[in-house]
Amino acid sequence: MPVGKVYARRVAVLASTAALTLTGLVTTAPSAQAAMPTPVSAATARTYLAALTVKAEGSLTGYNRDLFPHWITQSGACNTRETVLKRDGSGVVTDSSCASVSGSWYSQYDGATWTAASDLDIDHVVALAEAWRSGANSWSTSQRQAFANDLSRPQLIAVTDNVNQAKSDLDPAKWLPSRTAYRCTYARAWVHVKHHYGLSVDSAEKSALQSVLNGC
């Protein structure tokens, strides 16, 4: 893989280019690239947060990831994971089965850039287990499937795999992206998703979100 290869970024960011070292991990953020749907503004997120039901987290009793069917087919041969990889990457090339065979991906959570799709997980911003404890335990399977594959809300994002695994099912009181520049977007996305799906927040989670949103 050539070093220091410079390539044009999205047309939406005029005259914006970024030099990437494509030999593995790069920590310089690109100026722009495709991304998940834009979450509501900080002001709207604060309003949404105030409207969310506040109660203690429920139990994980009965929880199983299989109760949230994913990744479902989205178009042609492409499932949700493959669709997000194409959306969130730059210069992504896919094969006949929709697998990403080349491209680069910038992980908003930690500021790393990767050139192999295998280095990325698709994070559920509001984790499946977190949703279960916040009200999704009473949903139908079709509702949980819609949540787990939602491309319309800021719920799915391609990030460094071990960062996603470290996040696990933790809420913002226990985990926030190490890249502080993204925390405002992350909090806005979290509240946007919870509000859309009518999920509750616990008191520590709400306090953490208020703190982030107040600094946006």
C-alpha positions as CSV (number, residue, x, y, z in Angstrom):
1,M,0.0,0.0,0.0
2,P,1.6,3.3,-1.0
3,V,2.6,5.8,1.7
4,G,1.5,9.4,1.7
5,K,-1.0,8.9,-1.0
6,V,-3.1,12.0,-1.4
7,Y,-6.6,11.8,-2.7
8,A,-9.6,14.1,-3.1
9,R,-12.2,14.2,-0.4
10,R,-15.9,14.7,-0.8
11,V,-17.0,17.4,-3.2
12,A,-19.1,18.8,-0.4
13,V,-16.0,20.0,1.2
14,L,-14.5,22.2,-1.5
15,A,-10.8,22.1,-2.1
16,S,-10.4,19.7,0.8
17,T,-7.8,16.9,0.5
18,A,-6.1,14.7,3.0
19,A,-2.8,12.9,2.9
20,L,-3.2,9.4,4.3
21,T,-0.5,6.9,5.1
22,L,-2.1,3.7,3.9
23,T,0.1,1.2,5.6
24,G,-2.2,0.5,8.5
25,L,-3.3,2.8,11.3
26,V,-3.3,6.6,10.7
27,T,-4.3,9.0,13.4
28,T,-4.8,12.1,11.3
29,A,-8.5,12.9,10.8
30,P,-9.6,13.3,7.2
31,S,-11.3,16.6,6.6
32,A,-14.6,15.0,5.6
33,Q,-16.1,11.8,4.5
34,A,-19.4,9.9,4.4
35,A,-21.1,9.5,7.7
36,M,-24.1,8.3,9.6
37,P,-27.3,10.5,9.4
38,T,-26.8,13.8,11.2
39,P,-28.2,13.8,14.7
40,V,-30.5,16.5,16.0
41,S,-28.9,19.7,17.2
42,A,-27.6,20.1,20.7
43,A,-30.5,22.4,21.6
44,T,-33.0,19.8,20.3
45,A,-31.2,17.0,22.0
46,R,-31.4,18.9,25.3
47,T,-35.2,19.2,24.8
48,Y,-35.5,15.6,23.9
49,L,-33.4,14.5,26.9
50,A,-35.7,16.5,29.2
51,A,-38.6,14.6,27.8
52,L,-37.2,11.1,28.2
53,T,-38.5,8.9,31.0
54,V,-35.9,8.6,33.8
55,K,-35.9,5.3,35.7
56,A,-33.4,2.7,36.9
57,E,-32.1,0.4,34.2
58,G,-34.0,-2.8,33.8
59,S,-32.7,-6.4,33.9
60,L,-30.9,-8.3,31.2
61,T,-33.0,-11.3,32.0
62,G,-34.1,-12.9,28.8
63,Y,-31.8,-10.9,26.6
64,N,-30.2,-12.4,23.6
65,R,-28.6,-10.6,20.6
66,D,-30.6,-12.9,18.3
67,L,-33.8,-11.2,19.5
68,F,-32.5,-8.2,17.5
69,P,-32.1,-9.8,14.0
70,H,-29.1,-8.3,12.1
71,W,-27.6,-7.8,9.7
72,I,-30.5,-8.0,7.3
73,T,-30.4,-7.5,3.5
74,Q,-30.7,-3.9,2.6
75,S,-30.3,-3.9,-1.2
76,G,-29.3,-6.6,-3.7
77,A,-26.5,-8.6,-2.1
78,C,-25.7,-5.9,0.5
79,N,-26.6,-6.4,4.2
80,T,-26.7,-3.7,6.8
81,R,-23.0,-4.0,7.8
82,E,-21.9,-3.8,4.2
83,T,-24.1,-0.9,3.5
84,V,-22.7,1.1,6.5
85,L,-19.1,0.2,5.5
86,K,-19.8,1.6,2.0
87,R,-21.5,4.7,3.5
88,D,-18.9,5.5,6.1
89,G,-15.7,4.8,4.0
90,S,-13.8,6.7,1.3
91,G,-13.1,5.1,-2.0
92,V,-14.7,1.9,-1.0
93,V,-14.7,-0.9,-3.6
94,T,-16.9,-3.9,-3.2
95,D,-17.0,-7.3,-4.9
96,S,-20.0,-9.1,-6.4
97,S,-21.1,-10.3,-2.9
98,C,-21.0,-6.6,-1.6
99,A,-17.9,-7.3,0.6
100,S,-15.6,-4.3,0.8
101,V,-12.3,-5.2,-0.7
102,S,-10.5,-1.8,-0.5
103,G,-11.1,1.7,0.8
104,S,-10.3,3.7,3.9
105,W,-12.3,4.3,7.0
106,Y,-11.9,6.9,9.7
107,S,-13.1,5.9,13.1
108,Q,-14.8,8.9,14.7
109,Y,-14.5,7.4,18.2
110,D,-10.7,7.2,18.4
111,G,-9.3,9.1,15.4
112,A,-7.8,6.0,13.6
113,T,-8.0,5.4,9.9
114,W,-8.0,1.8,8.6
115,T,-7.7,0.3,5.1
116,A,-9.1,-3.1,5.8
117,A,-12.8,-3.6,6.5
118,S,-12.0,-6.4,8.9
119,D,-10.5,-3.8,11.3
120,L,-14.0,-2.2,11.7
121,D,-17.1,-3.1,13.7
122,I,-20.5,-1.5,13.0
123,D,-21.4,0.0,16.4
124,H,-25.0,0.4,17.5
125,V,-24.7,3.8,19.2
126,V,-27.4,2.7,21.6
127,A,-26.3,-0.9,22.2
128,L,-28.8,-3.7,21.8
129,A,-28.4,-4.7,25.5
130,E,-28.8,-1.1,26.6
131,A,-32.0,-0.8,24.5
132,W,-33.3,-4.1,26.1
133,R,-32.7,-2.6,29.6
134,S,-34.4,0.6,28.5
135,G,-37.6,-0.7,27.2
136,A,-36.9,-2.9,24.1
137,N,-37.5,-6.0,26.1
138,S,-41.2,-5.4,25.5
139,W,-40.9,-4.8,21.8
140,S,-41.9,-7.2,19.0
141,T,-39.1,-9.0,17.0
142,S,-39.9,-6.8,14.0
143,Q,-39.4,-3.6,16.2
144,R,-36.1,-4.9,17.4
145,Q,-35.0,-5.8,13.9
146,A,-35.8,-2.3,12.7
147,F,-33.8,-0.8,15.6
148,A,-30.8,-3.1,15.0
149,N,-30.7,-2.2,11.3
150,D,-31.7,1.5,11.4
151,L,-30.0,3.5,8.6
152,S,-32.3,6.5,8.9
153,R,-31.4,7.5,12.5
154,P,-27.8,8.1,13.8
155,Q,-27.7,4.6,15.3
156,L,-25.1,2.8,13.2
157,I,-21.4,3.8,12.6
158,A,-18.3,2.1,11.4
159,V,-15.5,2.3,14.1
160,T,-12.3,0.6,15.2
161,D,-13.3,-3.0,16.2
162,N,-11.5,-3.1,19.6
163,V,-12.9,0.3,20.5
164,N,-16.4,-0.9,19.9
165,Q,-15.7,-4.0,21.9
166,A,-14.4,-1.9,24.8
167,K,-17.5,0.2,24.7
168,S,-19.6,-3.0,24.8
169,D,-23.1,-2.1,26.1
170,L,-22.1,0.8,28.3
171,D,-24.1,4.0,28.4
172,P,-22.5,7.6,28.4
173,A,-22.2,7.6,32.2
174,K,-19.6,4.8,31.8
175,W,-18.2,5.3,28.3
176,L,-17.7,8.1,25.9
177,P,-15.5,8.3,22.7
178,S,-11.8,8.9,23.6
179,R,-11.8,11.5,20.8
180,T,-13.3,14.4,22.7
181,A,-14.2,16.3,19.5
182,Y,-16.8,13.7,18.7
183,R,-18.5,13.5,22.1
184,C,-21.0,16.2,21.3
185,T,-22.1,14.4,18.2
186,Y,-22.2,11.1,20.1
187,A,-24.4,12.5,22.8
188,R,-26.8,14.1,20.3
189,A,-27.0,10.8,18.4
190,W,-27.6,8.9,21.6
191,V,-30.5,11.1,22.7
192,H,-31.9,11.3,19.1
193,V,-32.1,7.5,19.0
194,K,-33.5,7.0,22.5
195,H,-36.1,9.7,21.9
196,H,-37.2,8.2,18.6
197,Y,-37.7,4.8,20.1
198,G,-39.2,5.9,23.4
199,L,-36.4,4.4,25.4
200,S,-35.7,5.4,29.0
201,V,-32.6,6.8,30.6
202,D,-31.2,6.3,34.1
203,S,-30.3,9.2,36.3
204,A,-26.5,8.8,35.9
205,E,-26.9,8.5,32.1
206,K,-29.0,11.6,31.9
207,S,-26.5,13.6,34.0
208,A,-23.6,12.5,31.7
209,L,-25.6,13.4,28.6
210,Q,-26.6,16.8,30.0
211,S,-22.9,17.6,30.8
212,V,-21.8,16.8,27.3
213,L,-24.7,18.6,25.6
214,N,-24.2,21.7,27.8
215,G,-20.7,21.9,26.4
216,C,-21.7,21.6,22.8
